[in-house]
Each structure stands twice: as structure tokens, then as C-alpha cells.
Amino acid sequence: MDSWNRKLRMGMVGGGEGAFIGAVHRVVAALDQQIELVAGCFSRVPQNTRRTGQSLYLDPSRCYDTYEQMAETEAALPPDQRIDFVSIVTPNNLHFPIAKTFLNAGFHVVCDKPMTYSVDEAEQLVKLVDASGLVFALTHNYTGHPLIRHARELFQSGQMGGIRKVIVEYLQDFLMVPHEKLGQKQAAWRVDPAQSGVGGTLGDVGSHCVNLLEYVTGDPITELCADKSTFLPDRQLDEDVNALLHLEGGGKGVLTISQVATGEENGLKLRIYASEGAVLWEQENPNYLQVYKYGEPRQTLTRGQGYLGEAAAASSRIPTGHPEGYFEAFATIYCGVAEAIRRHLDGKPMTEQEYDFPTVRDGLRGMQFITKAVESANNGATWVAM
């Protein structure tokens, strides 16, 4: 059957009762009517998986006790029944073994960020994806915003000139109190090195910052100098990080992230200053992009307008003045994944350069940043090469 005449079948690992991001993935995957959830292993606790599957009206026989059982059983099903891809929405330490299992079983993979537990796992995963020829997507969802895609066109087309300075910040007060001691599942694994890895806030929000900076500018970070802090007692991972950045093209950057910034909610902000112009974009007000040109009035670009580029137009769903936000940007990532998987199923796979979503190589960049930032901070805020 032509893959364009049906919905793609998704499986999910993680995202059971008490989880946050799994429910988000389910909503956004279904938003554009391209994908349906048909199977899952939603928890390491089988009873949780069964309850979650029941609440989602799934066939009980496709709710699995382990992800290994899920991969083996789904691979044995007829092609017109088995899942087309798996979405991984577990704590970081499980991303790599799950992705490896499903890639080896022949399934495409969507994975939440950060991609792996360590750089070594990330490097192994790059090799696995390359050898398999399968689609692998990393859900840095902020790259799906129309005005971020327009900003990318402005810089990568050369219209804004050479990058001089980038300021990227992501400030929250999510960890102001010890939620991990109060039964909040999302906080518990994020502050646990055994599940999160060497980075706390670095992995949770810092990886988004680096991905967004490099996605829009096309100018990779080459060196960094980082300082990290932990304020609450009994916590082992960073809660607050400040870093200086050197970019390949000669520009400089400042990164500041925190999950103990009093009063902040989800303050992701990107400012890029170049020789011919500058932009400002804020995640909490994502339908607007401020554009500056020296000696000219400041412009406010809005989502859905005809003056935006093709990439922005393709990621807008409704007329101007109707807000689009977090869910829609996330769904745009899944739309790109759906197209890539359909092309693969039809024997006409896209090259990785054609993907309009973050890839396994972006995931490796994120893990390199986390690891190098920790290395720099532990060495007394010394400069280290990415």
C-alpha cells in the first residue's frame, strides 16, 4: 500500500501515568492527522502500561511489559500492522538502549532530548543510524516555530551578514523547591545523575539553547568557557550555568540558563546581532520576531504573513492573529518526520540534509556541549574545545 494513503503507526516507550512529555508527544503527533498511536510500553511497571493503554483505548495485546518485547513482537507482525516508528519519551539513561533496540529491529526512531546519557552513547548512535539508513529525529521542538524558521532563512541566506554576537538564555524557576523530595516524578529523574547524566539544567534546557543557536545561525560553537552552580542542598547536578562561546565564523556568544531563577516560567530568548541586522525572539511570545537594521525603524514580523519565507509559511496552520505555540511547533517536527518516513517506505528516502527536523548529529552536538560545559566548569571555568 502507498504510504501516503494511510496514517503512520506510532509506538511509544515511556509516557505512562505521572509523566509529562509523553502526553505532549501523543497530542502533537496526532495534531495533523498523519499519525496514530497503536502500541506502547509506557512504563517499567506493567500495571502502569496497562492502565495507560486502557486510557488511550489501545488494544491490550499491543501494550507491552518491556520495550525489548515490544520491538521483537512488533517486528514479527505483518507489514500492514506493525508500527512504522517508535517515539522514545523516557529519562535520558534509557534513550540509547531503546533506540538501539528499535533501530536493530528495523524501526524508525523519534527521541526526546537530550539524545543520550553520554557522548560515547551519542557517537555509537550516530554510527547505528548511519548504518541502518533509517529515519532518526530528535525533538528539539522550538525549531518548529514559523518565525524561528524565518530567522534561520534570514541568517543562512546571508541577508543579515556575519554573526558578531549571540545571547541565548533559558530561565525557569522549576527547581526552586525540592520537588524531587515531594513526589514529583519529572523533577526526581532530572536531578538524579544516574538517570539524567552529567548535566542537570545543562541537559534539560541548555541543550535546547545550543540547538536553537546553531539551527538559526548555521554557525557552530567551537569553544566554550562555563561556570555552573548548585544552590539547593543534596542536589548533585547543576541548577544554574553561565557560559561564554566562540563561534566558527568569529562571532562570540553568551549563554545563561537556570532552573532556580525566581519568577521565571519558560523564558527561552534568542538574540542574534550580525553585521547587517539583528533579531530577537522569545518563546513565551513566539508569534513575533523583532528585526533590527541599523538606522532603520525596528520591525515586528508576525506569524502567517505573506512576507515570510517558504519555511515559515509551511509551518503555519491558521490565519494571522490566531496564536500558534508550543503544540503546533512540536507538531511541525512530527510532520517532517512523517514525510521522511513515508518517503523511506516508498523507496525514495530523503538525505539527512533534506530533513527539516533535528537529527542524530544535532543530538551528538548537544551531548558534546553538555559534557564540555561540565568539563570547563570543573576545571575552574577554563576554555575547552567543542
VENHU-V681515 format. One record per pair of residues at least 4 apart in sequence whose ideal C-beta (glycine too) atoms are under 6 Angstrom apart, sorted by the first residue. I is the first residue (numbers start at 1). GAP is how many residues later the second one is. Records with the same first field share a line. If there is no record, write none. Layout:
I->GAP ; GAP
This chain:
3->339 ; 342 ; 343
4->338
7->28 ; 29
8->27 ; 76 ; 330 ; 333
9->29 ; 74 ; 75
10->19 ; 25 ; 27 ; 77
11->28 ; 29 ; 72 ; 75
12->28 ; 75
13->28 ; 54 ; 75 ; 85
14->8 ; 75 ; 76
15->4 ; 7 ; 27 ; 74
16->26 ; 27 ; 32 ; 36
17->31 ; 35
18->167
20->166
21->68 ; 91
22->67
25->4 ; 62 ; 64
26->11
28->299 ; 302 ; 303 ; 306
29->6 ; 305
31->300
32->299 ; 303
34->304
39->23 ; 44
41->8 ; 23 ; 26 ; 29
42->7 ; 10
43->5 ; 6
46->19
49->14
50->13
53->5 ; 10
58->4 ; 5
64->5 ; 6
65->4
67->31
68->33
69->4
70->4
71->30 ; 31 ; 34
74->8 ; 9
75->30
77->4 ; 5
84->257
85->22 ; 23 ; 256
86->16 ; 21 ; 23
87->23
88->7 ; 10 ; 23
89->23
90->4
91->98 ; 104
92->22 ; 25 ; 104 ; 105
93->24 ; 102
94->4
95->4 ; 16 ; 21
96->20 ; 25 ; 29
99->4 ; 10 ; 12
102->5 ; 7
103->25 ; 29 ; 31
108->26 ; 27 ; 233
109->27
110->27 ; 227
111->4 ; 27
112->27
113->25 ; 27 ; 94
114->89 ; 93 ; 252
115->7 ; 23 ; 248
116->5 ; 6 ; 251
117->4 ; 80
119->248 ; 249 ; 252
122->241 ; 242 ; 245
125->235
126->234 ; 238
129->7 ; 231
135->205 ; 206 ; 209
136->224
137->200 ; 220
138->220 ; 224 ; 225
139->194
140->71 ; 218
141->188 ; 189 ; 192
142->70
143->72
144->185 ; 188 ; 189
145->141 ; 184
146->157 ; 166 ; 169 ; 170
147->142 ; 156
149->162 ; 163 ; 166
150->158 ; 159 ; 162
151->65 ; 128
152->4 ; 64
153->4 ; 156 ; 158
154->5 ; 6
155->5 ; 61 ; 62
156->62
160->114 ; 116 ; 117
161->113 ; 114 ; 115
162->112 ; 113
163->54 ; 56 ; 84 ; 86 ; 88 ; 111
164->87 ; 109 ; 110
165->87 ; 108
166->47 ; 87 ; 106
167->87 ; 104
168->41 ; 45 ; 87 ; 102
169->87 ; 100
170->35 ; 39 ; 87 ; 98
171->87 ; 90 ; 93 ; 96
172->87 ; 92
173->88 ; 89 ; 91
174->85
175->64 ; 84 ; 85
176->84
178->54
179->5 ; 8
180->7 ; 8 ; 11
189->6
190->6 ; 14
191->44 ; 46
192->4
193->43
196->7
197->6
198->176
199->4 ; 171
200->37 ; 38
201->4 ; 37 ; 38 ; 56 ; 58
202->4 ; 36 ; 39 ; 168 ; 171
203->4 ; 167
205->52
206->51
207->159
209->46
210->159
211->4 ; 151
212->58
214->6
219->28 ; 29 ; 30
220->28
221->24 ; 165
222->24 ; 26 ; 164
223->23 ; 160 ; 162
224->19 ; 21
225->19 ; 151 ; 156 ; 158
226->17 ; 147 ; 150 ; 151
227->15 ; 150 ; 154
228->10 ; 13 ; 149
229->11
230->5 ; 8 ; 9
231->8 ; 29
239->20 ; 21
240->18 ; 20
241->16
242->14
243->12 ; 130
245->8
247->4
268->15
269->13
270->11
271->9
272->7
273->5
277->15 ; 16
278->14
279->10 ; 12
280->10
281->8
286->39
287->15 ; 16 ; 36
288->12 ; 14
289->12
290->10
291->8 ; 10
292->6
303->13
304->12 ; 15 ; 16
305->15
308->4 ; 5
315->17
318->4
324->4
333->24
336->20 ; 21
340->10 ; 15
343->5 ; 6 ; 7
344->5
350->4
352->7
355->4
358->4
368->4 ; 18
372->12 ; 14
375->9
376->6 ; 8
